[in-house]
Amino acid sequence: NLPPVKLIAIRGERHSATNLFRDATNRNGRFQQSCQRSNSNVKICGEILGWKHGFLESGRDVVSEDIVVAVLVRDVFSWLVSMFNEPYNMVMNEGTDEFGKFLQAKYVANECESPDYYNGCTYPFETADNLIQLRMNKYRNWIDFLSNPTKSNSTESRHIHRWSIVKQEDLAYPEQEQTILSFFKQHCISTLMPKFKPVHKIVTNSMQSNHAKKEEILRKFTVEELHFVLDNLDRDFESRALGYNYRYVEEHIEKRSNGQLEYSGPPLLKGEVLEKRLKLIEDNLKGELPGRDISYDEAKKKSYEEKQKKAISLHLLKKGKGKNK
């Protein structure tokens, strides 16, 4: 007796193919809102439930019965390599231009996404001991929130959320068609196209790992770094809730130990990407406004800086009030 699905909302960490999933569902069915191009050709996509990478909060976030939430997930090791190459929102501390130090760096988000949605948002927007912990915290939050019934807006009755996990690895072509159509079928969503229209292009570097073997990715980590990542994961949660079993990593470590495989060297930042990272580190060390690596999109820079200034001003104001107490 559920109502027809009107909207599909997204939750997923950065570099988990959230944009690709949006494009694929828009081409073949429906999504929350269509994307538009601004005068400066920046792609702007309307979102419900606030920032698609952000935490969900009871009382603020309401998922009605006609909304389905897709939770996009990805293998943590390939995800970390992508985050190193383009660490959206992260304040760049000294050494974060090196992969090993980046993995262990404290995570601090430098801006509020969707400031109109998150009233009173202050700097820092998000914090965690490291990126792995941030990822774990978010997926726990999303799954706990969606697994519990919520009150309807107009009544005191509760309803079960409609949601499901979608793996980034299953959105590569040609698996993409089966993945999207299975999602539609599971949630009784009618496709609008007589024939499936795939998204062939790599929307961001989140899909690059689909063109590299797992072994090639793991060889970019030292054995100590592999253990560090595994130690920061809840392996039971990864397997039970997200569908990732990391026994293949243990097998890889064994091969490295007995000399069957060698360390290939870390991912390296080069050219313009490296220059931007070093500039962000320099700005942070000087105590200047934290920057954001925004993939060379200068059209967005002014907007982000204004949001950052607003958030930091609120933070300093509250900090000052606290000292006067």
Residue pairs with C-beta under 8 A, 6 or more apart in sequence:
2 65
2 162
2 188
3 65
3 66
4 66
4 188
5 30
5 66
5 67
5 68
5 162
5 187
5 188
5 189
6 30
6 66
6 67
7 30
7 31
7 32
7 48
7 66
7 67
7 68
8 25
8 29
8 30
8 31
8 32
8 67
8 68
8 69
8 70
8 189
9 32
9 47
9 48
9 49
9 52
9 63
9 67
9 68
9 69
9 70
10 18
10 21
10 22
10 32
10 47
10 52
10 69
10 70
10 72
11 49
11 52
11 53
11 56
11 69
11 70
11 71
11 72
11 138
11 142
12 18
12 21
12 52
12 53
12 70
12 71
12 72
12 73
12 74
13 53
13 72
13 74
13 79
13 134
13 135
13 138
13 139
14 53
14 83
14 88
14 89
14 206
15 74
15 79
15 82
15 83
15 86
15 204
15 205
15 206
16 72
16 73
16 74
16 79
16 168
16 206
17 72
17 74
17 168
17 171
17 203
17 204
17 206
17 207
18 52
18 53
18 72
19 203
19 204
19 206
20 171
20 199
20 203
20 204
20 206
20 207
21 70
21 72
21 166
21 171
21 180
22 31
22 35
22 45
23 199
23 203
24 171
24 176
24 180
24 198
24 199
25 31
25 70
25 180
25 183
26 34
26 35
27 193
27 197
27 198
27 199
28 180
28 181
28 184
28 191
28 192
28 193
28 196
28 197
29 180
29 184
29 189
29 190
29 191
29 192
30 189
30 192
32 46
32 47
32 48
33 45
33 46
33 47
33 48
34 45
34 46
35 43
35 44
35 45
35 46
36 43
36 44
36 45
37 43
37 44
38 44
38 299
40 299
41 299
42 297
42 299
42 300
47 114
48 67
49 56
49 61
49 63
49 69
50 61
50 113
50 114
50 117
50 118
51 113
51 114
51 117
51 118
53 88
53 113
53 138
54 113
54 114
54 118
54 126
55 126
55 137
55 138
55 141
55 142
56 141
56 142
56 145
56 146
57 145
58 145
58 150
61 145
62 150
62 153
63 69
63 146
63 150
63 161
63 162
63 163
64 152
64 153
65 152
65 159
65 162
67 162
68 162
68 163
68 164
68 187
68 189
69 142
69 146
69 161
69 162
69 163
70 163
70 164
70 166
70 183
71 139
71 142
71 143
71 146
71 163
71 164
71 165
71 166
72 166
72 167
72 168
73 139
73 165
73 166
73 167
73 168
73 242
73 243
73 244
74 167
74 168
74 169
74 206
74 209
75 168
75 169
75 209
75 214
75 244
76 132
76 135
76 229
76 233
76 238
76 244
76 246
77 214
77 217
77 218
77 221
77 229
77 249
78 209
78 212
78 214
78 217
79 135
80 103
80 131
80 132
80 229
81 209
81 217
81 220
81 267
82 205
82 206
82 208
82 209
83 90
83 131
84 99
84 102
84 103
84 267
84 269
85 205
85 267
85 269
85 273
86 204
86 205
86 273
86 293
86 295
87 96
87 102
87 293
88 292
88 293
88 294
89 109
89 110
89 111
89 113
89 125
89 126
89 292
90 96
90 107
90 108
90 109
90 110
90 131
91 108
91 109
91 110
91 124
91 284
91 290
92 277
92 280
92 281
92 284
92 290
92 291
92 293
93 105
93 106
93 281
93 284
94 281
94 284
94 285
95 101
95 102
95 105
95 281
96 102
96 105
96 277
96 281
97 269
97 274
97 277
97 278
97 281
98 266
99 220
99 225
99 266
99 267
99 268
100 222
100 225
100 266
103 130
103 131
103 132
103 225
103 228
103 229
104 130
104 228
105 130
105 131
106 127
106 128
106 129
106 130
107 126
107 127
107 128
107 129
107 130
107 131
107 133
107 134
108 124
108 126
108 127
108 290
109 124
109 125
109 126
109 127
110 123
110 124
110 125
110 290
110 291
110 292
110 308
111 123
111 125
111 290
111 292
111 304
111 307
111 308
111 311
112 118
112 121
112 122
112 123
112 125
112 307
112 310
112 311
113 125
115 121
115 307
115 310
115 311
118 125
120 314
121 311
121 314
122 311
122 314
122 315
122 318
123 290
123 308
123 311
123 312
123 314
123 315
124 315
125 311
126 134
128 134
128 137
130 232
132 229
132 232
132 233
133 232
136 232
136 233
136 234
136 237
139 237
139 241
139 242
140 237
143 241
145 161
146 161
146 163
147 161
148 161
149 158
149 159
149 160
149 161
150 158
150 159
150 161
151 157
151 158
152 158
152 159
162 187
164 183
164 186
164 187
165 241
165 242
165 243
166 179
166 183
167 179
167 243
168 206
168 207
169 175
169 209
169 210
170 176
170 178
170 179
171 179
171 180
171 207
172 207
172 210
173 198
173 199
173 200
174 198
176 198
176 199
177 196
177 198
180 196
181 191
181 196
183 189
184 190
184 191
202 208
209 217
214 248
214 252
215 252
215 261
216 264
218 226
218 249
218 252
219 261
219 262
219 263
219 264
220 264
220 265
220 266
220 267
221 229
221 263
221 266
222 263
222 266
223 253
223 256
223 257
223 263
226 249
226 252
226 253
227 253
230 246
230 249
230 250
233 246
235 246
238 244
238 245
238 246
239 245
252 261
255 261
256 262
256 263
269 277
272 296
273 293
276 293
276 296
277 293
279 291
280 290
280 291
280 292
280 293
283 289
283 290
283 291
284 290
284 291
289 305
289 308
289 309
289 312
290 308
292 304
292 308
294 300
294 301
294 304
